[in-house]
Amino acid sequence: MVLVWTAWPTLLYFVALNLTYAVLVLLGFVDIRRSASRRSVLDLAESATAPVSLGLTVVMPAYNEAAVITDSVRSSLALDYPDHEVVVVNDGSTDDTLEVLRTAFDLVPSTRRVDPGPQVDLRGRIRQVYEAKDPGTPLIVVDSENSGRSDATNAGIGLAAKDLVVIFDADSIMDPDALLLAVQPFLDDPLRVVAVGGNIRAVNGSRVVAGRVTEEGMPRGWLARFQVVEYLRAFSLGRAGWSRLRTLLLISGAFGVYRRDVLLTVGAFDPDTIGEDFELTLKVHRWCRRRGRAYRMVFASDPTCWTEVPDNLPVLRRQRVRWHRGLWEVLWMHRDMLLNPRYGRIGMIGLPYYWLFELFAPLFELLGTVLIVAALVTGAVDAGMALALLGIALGCGILVTVLSILLEESSRRRRSTARDLVIMISCAFLENLGYRQLTAVWRIQGWWQALRGRKAVWGEMTRTGFTGS
């Protein structure tokens, strides 16, 4: 009887979770279609050469990125934007990241200084600042002691000389028009927009030449393929849905654009938080709400950042443990915002969703699987009913994923091949046969580590470099 009474609430939880996500996906589709319609009338070629009032600094923290750093920097320097510079912060790399940069871009010592102001406490000692010898190459490289990604990013923000700051991972590359598209919300609503999040896609399996994705493709391994579908579901449509609701709670640290003055005022990234991008987004929401400032934080689906996703289990495990640990730490840190009318939709809609359907999701996912199997084995429920419950729980998730794939495909500038589309839809089914359960275990491990107070470790991802570069 206990199994019966617990299995039904678990089933209802999954139905509610997937219905909510389906609504977000549909809202995201509406937002993406609207953006696509607007983009069709934009003359980006003209914008790329026209003078703009908002200069932009690309800040790229790098730790042991020798395999990809040259392509990433060249891609950033070649972006279509009339006024931008690139700042790379070498966070005490133990490989030859700095030497690769010196050789590739002929670096010489610079007189530029890192000055983030009184609100940001830099921890890593700055050993040297370099610049490209060629004055036509707007590249600055900061060599600092290892102090973590957040502190390294803060050093780059402190050195930035432009109005806007793009936070960008060194293991990633951007589409040539990414900056022009990412800045559009600032130009459309200059008084209110304080931050814009860009789209994140997996580069694994795609062909990269001279720092640009020239041919999109699917990875060979199923582990990376599952992540391609995850990124599509979460970034392309999920966050677009939240943006449509004006309740965007997370701007990814892999690709986000902020007003520099806002970043410095709120203290930039918190070096003590492993979920630093999530914490920064909430911190900006808190600061604006408490001051009664009219503001917007926007997700833009068109500007795309391509990142290398883990292709082996140990690295993927460390990533997912870290992500869920960061989720818990940030939610707990900002728990006073939960169901607090002072923070509007953020406190009354966004944060309750993250507590209920993000933080607790892996626990309910594993619990539901165990309960249904236990009910089936013990005969507490009819076998047909148990399988029906399992089918409903899995079917809702599969339906949402397939819907995400089809809606994304219908609204994209690029088109997948029929083979890649079949692979993605297959992932919607196959990810339920161990992959999702495994990632749920890892997420619970991250939560448990945080509750036990164990020291947070970022871990290192082995880079293979961009294909065809």
Secondary structure, DSSP 8 states (H G I E B T S, - for coil): -HHHHHHHHHHHHHHHHHHHHHHHHHHHHHHHHHHHHHHTT--HHHHHHS--S--EEEEEEESS-TTTHHHHHHHHHTSS-SSEEEEEEEES-SSSHHHHHHHHHTEEE--------TT----S-EEEEEEESSTTS-EEEEEE----HHHHHHHHHHH--SSEEEEE-TTEEE-TTHHHHHHHHHHHSTTTEEEEEEEEEE-TTSEEETTEEEE----SSHHHHHHHHHHIIIIIIIIHHHHHTT------TTEEEEEHHHHHHHTS--TT-SSHHHHHHHHHHHHHHHTT---EEEEEEEEEEEE----SHHHHHHHHHHHHHHHHHHHHHTGGGTT-GGGHHIIIIIHHHIIIIIISHHHHHHHHHHHHHHHHHHTSS-HHHHHHHHHHHHHHHHHHHHHHHHHHHHH-SS---HHHHHHHHHHHHHTTTTHHHHHHHHHHHHHHHHHHT-------------TT-
